[in-house]
């Protein structure tokens, strides 16, 4: 068995030997005859019969189109400019970071879209082709020139812009199929842009011609003014009399409609007005205003009705409130004290909260309420709605006693606080006694990122009630870390 295997292997070797000499004999007198120093390119496919060596450098293989080596920059011959705009994408995607670019500037020092300097370190380039693949302007392609051997690595293997730049015709000869496909896509894009420009031009022309066409389509009879017949002297006199009568009627109507100027208030009226405003602010019935002979109707109505802001929306009144309002107005007109209004059970929550809560400036931040304060607030609102006296206010809970609010520590938010409470750390004292490594384990287990280096120190101050020191410490921290 072993003897037959050896014989088969020797047979395969002998066959390749014969095929090699047969291929060499086909080129009589020799494959190398007539070279005279000229190079010869040989296509050696993968399925060729026979084994022979290409005699480099006299012979070279035919390089396929997909071969990649050092990149090259394309010069657009038709436009006489570089395709490269110095955007820097090739330098960003280069894995060995062997590309660096310097953008050019104009006379005023403003950057322009062309490279002033472009360098590639060929000694570390891995010929991956990422720069050519990611270039949005097809400005950089892969060259086929692999004969780059030199005795001096630096600076001969550092290629500058002049060395890398080649005309676009050179690229078309090396990559014919890829060049034709790119030109086809570029021509299709330019054709689409041209059609869009034509469509926009046609639309603009149609829009400009629309008013002219509409004006031309209007019949001339409608545009031409109607000729007024000539009036007789009697008709002219009658027309003048009619116009004079109308002018006289309009003047009388304007005199009747013109508002009466508000007279100046006397000192007694001013004092009465001040007393009425003070009584309304104190919640007492307004005093009966002294009758003013010269006061116009507008002034009386402005005194009787309170001024309302145009931006305040008055809530809808219940039937009981409407009756109470009518009784109050009737009492004021009769000069009697206004009846005490009954509390409205159906008053909206917004109205009750606006009465109970003092007005706050929009720039003032309301402190966070504890659960006890929230319950007390609810009880107060419920008592006011029912007309009962409000319960005694609950004193705010000091920070040292608010053991369940770990969020008061600088750097701890709702998610981190919930994670620590789930781990059994619910008070400032427990947090102060927790080692730093344990805090980091809890954060890592819940996929949370934070710096707990100062949490134990803050928790110790909060548990001891040293609020001033805690506030001073937190002013020095940024997201729980010392600045």
PyMOL commands that set and color helices and strands:
alter all, ss='L'
color gray80, all
select helices_A, chain A and resi 2-26+89-93+130-134+161-164+168-174+176-217+220-223+233-257+267-282+297-304+319-334+349-356+371-386+399-401+406-408+414-422+428-433+436-445+452-463+467-475
alter helices_A, ss='H'
color red, helices_A
select strands_A, chain A and resi 40-42+59-61+71-76+81-82+99-105+111-121+140-142+158-159+165-167+477-478+481-482
alter strands_A, ss='S'
color yellow, strands_A
deselect
rebuild
show_as cartoon
